[in-house]
């Protein structure tokens, strides 16, 4: 097998949550370009349809399946419909996440705390548990959880979000241990500050943007496409001996000494 072939996802089916914009959309398009059949999923049906049609227009295969990951029944429907349509799920990317609280943990409400932890951690576990058995039957599969460098650093504004993202890193490690015998790999990607709608409040503020760039050795913020190449490595045969790891993709932020992320 040539090296380009090792990065191919031809014949594989990938489900990507939160894939109608930002990092999730970039990953989905990358996977489709690599030959995968891709399930586009987020809460909004029209947004799912738009991205799906764009992938098809570029010659890829995609299926729009709206899903609110906070609802377990919708997660099960996402998995069941994918299996009914395409018969398998080879790659699962848990990308969808929320952060309803920006400020110290001392000020967070119980409702906001529960929403962050339930959506960013518990929903990922439920979805993985729904997908993993059919991967195990075939003896192959890849789980990718999009975490954040917020899970590696203390932060006075994003503490609970960081707590959930640190938990996602441990979730990947646990899944790697529990399912490695079935040749299933589980890994995390921890992006730094990426120019997405999700992080708009961080990069649109001129002062915050200036401080962030100053703390990134590479001298710029990330773009969604900067994350998709790592996801392709972890999803493909090129990453077949990588599991239980967290890949930091942050322009050097975590080694640059800045606290803004």
C-alpha positions as a printed NumPy array, in Angstrom:
array([[  0.   ,   0.   ,   0.   ],
       [  1.403,   3.397,  -1.007],
       [  1.438,   6.298,   1.437],
       [ -1.39 ,   8.14 ,  -0.365],
       [ -3.452,   4.951,  -0.109],
       [ -2.83 ,   4.808,   3.635],
       [ -4.605,   8.15 ,   3.985],
       [ -7.559,   7.051,   1.858],
       [-10.99 ,   6.595,   3.443],
       [-12.488,   4.949,   0.383],
       [-15.244,   2.513,   1.333],
       [-15.518,   3.87 ,   4.871],
       [-18.465,   5.581,   6.554],
       [-17.814,   8.492,   8.896],
       [-20.239,  10.205,  11.279],
       [-19.225,  13.718,  12.313],
       [-21.276,  15.561,  14.916],
       [-21.423,  19.342,  14.811],
       [-20.388,  19.207,  11.17 ],
       [-22.315,  22.108,   9.652],
       [-19.686,  24.73 ,  10.461],
       [-16.221,  25.29 ,  11.848],
       [-13.954,  22.388,  12.692],
       [-16.614,  19.722,  12.216],
       [-17.459,  20.95 ,   8.714],
       [-13.786,  21.075,   7.748],
       [-13.278,  17.5  ,   8.982],
       [-16.365,  16.247,   7.132],
       [-15.262,  17.844,   3.859],
       [-11.744,  16.471,   4.296],
       [-13.104,  12.97 ,   4.887],
       [-15.359,  13.216,   1.838],
       [-12.393,  14.333,  -0.274],
       [-10.529,  11.265,   1.027],
       [-13.32 ,   9.009,  -0.238],
       [-15.519,   8.476,   2.816],
       [-19.281,   8.512,   2.906],
       [-19.958,  11.216,   5.465],
       [-22.919,  11.795,   7.768],
       [-23.461,  15.507,   8.349],
       [-25.12 ,  16.178,  11.675],
       [-26.071,  19.15 ,  13.841],
       [-29.249,  20.467,  15.413],
       [-30.441,  22.416,  12.355],
       [-31.907,  20.458,   9.455],
       [-31.385,  23.212,   6.871],
       [-27.723,  23.606,   7.799],
       [-27.176,  19.843,   7.5  ],
       [-28.806,  19.84 ,   4.073],
       [-26.678,  22.762,   2.882],
       [-23.367,  21.15 ,   3.782],
       [-24.504,  17.79 ,   2.425],
       [-25.408,  19.288,  -0.938],
       [-22.084,  21.132,  -1.099],
       [-20.185,  17.881,  -0.576],
       [-22.268,  16.152,  -3.227],
       [-21.656,  19.019,  -5.637],
       [-17.926,  18.419,  -5.17 ],
       [-18.353,  14.754,  -6.063],
       [-18.535,  13.314,  -2.543],
       [-21.147,  11.201,  -0.784],
       [-22.976,  12.65 ,   2.193],
       [-26.111,  12.14 ,   4.234],
       [-27.861,  14.815,   6.309],
       [-29.078,  13.578,   9.71 ],
       [-30.043,  16.359,  12.153],
       [-29.411,  15.474,  15.789],
       [-29.304,  17.253,  19.131],
       [-26.627,  15.278,  20.942],
       [-28.147,  16.207,  24.313],
       [-31.024,  13.81 ,  23.572],
       [-30.137,  10.14 ,  23.848],
       [-33.006,   9.067,  21.594],
       [-31.738,  11.361,  18.847],
       [-28.243,   9.905,  19.187],
       [-29.68 ,   6.412,  18.787],
       [-31.645,   7.532,  15.736],
       [-28.47 ,   9.02 ,  14.242],
       [-26.668,   5.694,  14.612],
       [-29.611,   3.53 ,  13.538],
       [-30.358,   5.581,  10.415],
       [-26.71 ,   5.575,   9.37 ],
       [-26.527,   1.798,   9.749],
       [-29.815,   1.332,   7.875],
       [-28.573,   3.539,   5.037],
       [-24.919,   2.554,   4.695],
       [-24.614,  -0.592,   6.825],
       [-21.629,   0.455,   8.919],
       [-19.854,   3.225,  10.812],
       [-16.075,   3.056,  10.494],
       [-15.172,   6.457,  11.926],
       [-16.949,   8.503,  14.588],
       [-15.939,  12.102,  15.209],
       [-17.438,  13.587,  18.374],
       [-17.095,  17.292,  17.64 ],
       [-20.307,  18.942,  18.835],
       [-19.934,  20.852,  22.109],
       [-21.401,  23.748,  24.085],
       [-20.178,  26.449,  26.433],
       [-23.022,  28.511,  27.924],
       [-20.842,  30.083,  30.629],
       [-17.946,  32.525,  30.19 ],
       [-16.53 ,  33.52 ,  33.541],
       [-15.145,  32.117,  36.804],
       [-16.326,  28.709,  37.975],
       [-17.366,  30.398,  41.23 ],
       [-20.16 ,  32.099,  39.287],
       [-21.469,  29.209,  37.189],
       [-25.041,  28.067,  37.678],
       [-25.897,  24.441,  38.255],
       [-27.884,  24.46 ,  35.027],
       [-24.924,  25.723,  32.982],
       [-22.542,  23.267,  34.649],
       [-24.831,  20.329,  33.918],
       [-25.334,  21.432,  30.307],
       [-21.585,  21.624,  29.682],
       [-20.755,  18.283,  31.274],
       [-23.778,  16.432,  29.902],
       [-23.302,  17.661,  26.341],
       [-19.518,  17.644,  26.104],
       [-18.835,  14.419,  28.009],
       [-21.861,  12.244,  28.717],
       [-23.336,  12.559,  25.23 ],
       [-19.988,  11.579,  23.708],
       [-19.884,   8.469,  25.896],
       [-23.438,   7.472,  24.955],
       [-22.746,   7.953,  21.251],
       [-19.491,   5.996,  21.402],
       [-21.221,   3.155,  23.23 ],
       [-23.861,   3.035,  20.49 ],
       [-21.297,   2.922,  17.674],
       [-18.536,   0.75 ,  19.116],
       [-20.222,  -2.708,  19.085],
       [-20.628,  -2.813,  15.302],
       [-17.021,  -1.644,  14.911],
       [-15.942,  -4.498,  17.173],
       [-17.846,  -7.016,  15.059],
       [-15.704,  -6.04 ,  12.056],
       [-12.516,  -5.74 ,  14.122],
       [-11.753,  -2.188,  13.036],
       [-12.77 ,   1.371,  13.789],
       [-11.666,   4.824,  14.84 ],
       [-13.108,   7.195,  17.445],
       [-11.974,  10.831,  17.365],
       [-13.041,  13.274,  20.061],
       [-12.449,  16.967,  19.461],
       [-11.28 ,  18.32 ,  22.798],
       [ -9.417,  21.6  ,  23.432],
       [ -6.203,  22.907,  24.919],
       [ -8.597,  24.268,  27.538],
       [ -8.4  ,  20.756,  28.966],
       [ -4.662,  21.128,  29.466],
       [ -4.482,  24.604,  31.011],
       [ -6.063,  26.538,  33.84 ],
       [ -8.327,  29.377,  32.764],
       [-10.212,  32.029,  34.713],
       [-13.011,  32.344,  32.133],
       [-13.411,  28.874,  30.613],
       [-12.801,  26.654,  33.628],
       [-15.827,  24.378,  33.383],
       [-15.5  ,  24.062,  29.628],
       [-11.863,  23.055,  30.223],
       [-13.01 ,  20.551,  32.814],
       [-15.261,  18.888,  30.247],
       [-12.496,  18.843,  27.656],
       [-10.041,  17.256,  30.077],
       [-12.68 ,  14.592,  30.713],
       [-12.897,  13.965,  26.956],
       [ -9.173,  13.228,  26.897],
       [ -9.643,  10.639,  29.615],
       [-12.674,   9.256,  27.801],
       [-10.49 ,   8.596,  24.747],
       [ -7.867,   6.867,  26.893],
       [-10.472,   4.67 ,  28.556],
       [-12.072,   3.717,  25.242],
       [ -8.651,   2.913,  23.799],
       [ -8.016,   0.464,  26.643],
       [-11.488,  -1.068,  26.658],
       [-11.781,  -1.586,  22.908],
       [ -8.195,  -1.978,  21.721],
       [ -8.593,  -5.77 ,  21.66 ],
       [-11.077,  -5.279,  18.801],
       [ -8.594,  -3.16 ,  16.812],
       [-10.503,   0.026,  17.614],
       [ -8.521,   3.203,  18.151],
       [ -9.696,   6.194,  20.196],
       [ -7.916,   9.531,  20.219],
       [ -8.461,  13.222,  20.975],
       [ -7.574,  16.363,  19.095],
       [ -6.991,  19.437,  21.259],
       [ -7.137,  22.584,  19.113],
       [ -5.951,  25.963,  20.254],
       [ -7.871,  29.104,  19.357],
       [ -9.421,  28.493,  15.941],
       [-11.372,  31.072,  13.958],
       [-14.826,  29.511,  14.245],
       [-18.242,  30.84 ,  15.212],
       [-17.976,  28.854,  18.458],
       [-14.892,  30.83 ,  19.516],
       [-15.951,  34.142,  17.946],
       [-16.09 ,  35.973,  21.281],
       [-12.417,  35.152,  21.817],
       [-10.977,  36.117,  18.442],
       [-13.25 ,  39.011,  17.444],
       [-12.287,  41.118,  20.45 ],
       [ -9.25 ,  43.131,  19.255],
       [ -7.358,  43.036,  22.552],
       [ -8.029,  39.347,  23.191],
       [ -7.043,  38.568,  19.614],
       [ -3.819,  40.527,  19.948],
       [ -2.876,  38.787,  23.191],
       [ -3.675,  35.361,  21.747],
       [ -1.576,  35.872,  18.621],
       [  1.288,  37.186,  20.742],
       [  1.259,  33.966,  22.757],
       [  1.232,  31.673,  19.694],
       [  4.799,  31.038,  18.447],
       [  3.552,  30.388,  14.916],
       [  2.155,  33.946,  14.903],
       [ -1.437,  33.346,  13.884],
       [ -4.685,  31.794,  15.042],
       [ -5.879,  28.468,  13.712],
       [ -8.28 ,  27.845,  10.856],
       [-10.728,  24.898,  10.785],
       [ -8.742,  23.265,   8.   ],
       [ -5.691,  23.158,  10.278],
       [ -7.483,  20.518,  12.335],
       [ -8.841,  18.335,   9.543],
       [ -5.475,  16.898,   8.488],
       [ -4.85 ,  15.472,  11.954],
       [ -8.362,  14.004,  11.94 ],
       [ -7.625,  12.308,   8.607],
       [ -4.435,  10.783,  10.035],
       [ -6.346,   9.381,  13.014],
       [ -9.225,   8.093,  10.876],
       [ -7.113,   6.374,   8.225],
       [ -4.742,   3.432,   8.037],
       [ -1.88 ,   5.914,   8.341],
       [ -2.781,   6.194,  12.017],
       [ -3.357,   2.491,  12.624],
       [ -0.876,   2.294,  15.538],
       [ -2.044,   5.461,  17.317],
       [ -4.51 ,   5.155,  20.162],
       [ -5.306,   6.745,  23.505],
       [ -3.491,   9.944,  22.583],
       [ -4.315,  13.647,  22.599],
       [ -2.94 ,  15.536,  19.617],
       [ -2.402,  19.208,  20.411],
       [ -2.933,  21.415,  17.345],
       [ -2.45 ,  24.934,  18.643],
       [  0.29 ,  26.802,  16.804],
       [  2.501,  26.298,  19.833],
       [  0.177,  28.021,  22.307],
       [  0.696,  25.495,  25.078],
       [  4.469,  25.834,  24.858],
       [  4.432,  29.599,  24.399],
       [  3.488,  30.634,  27.923],
       [  0.266,  32.545,  27.161],
       [ -2.863,  31.942,  29.201],
       [ -5.426,  33.043,  26.592],
       [ -6.916,  30.173,  24.621]])
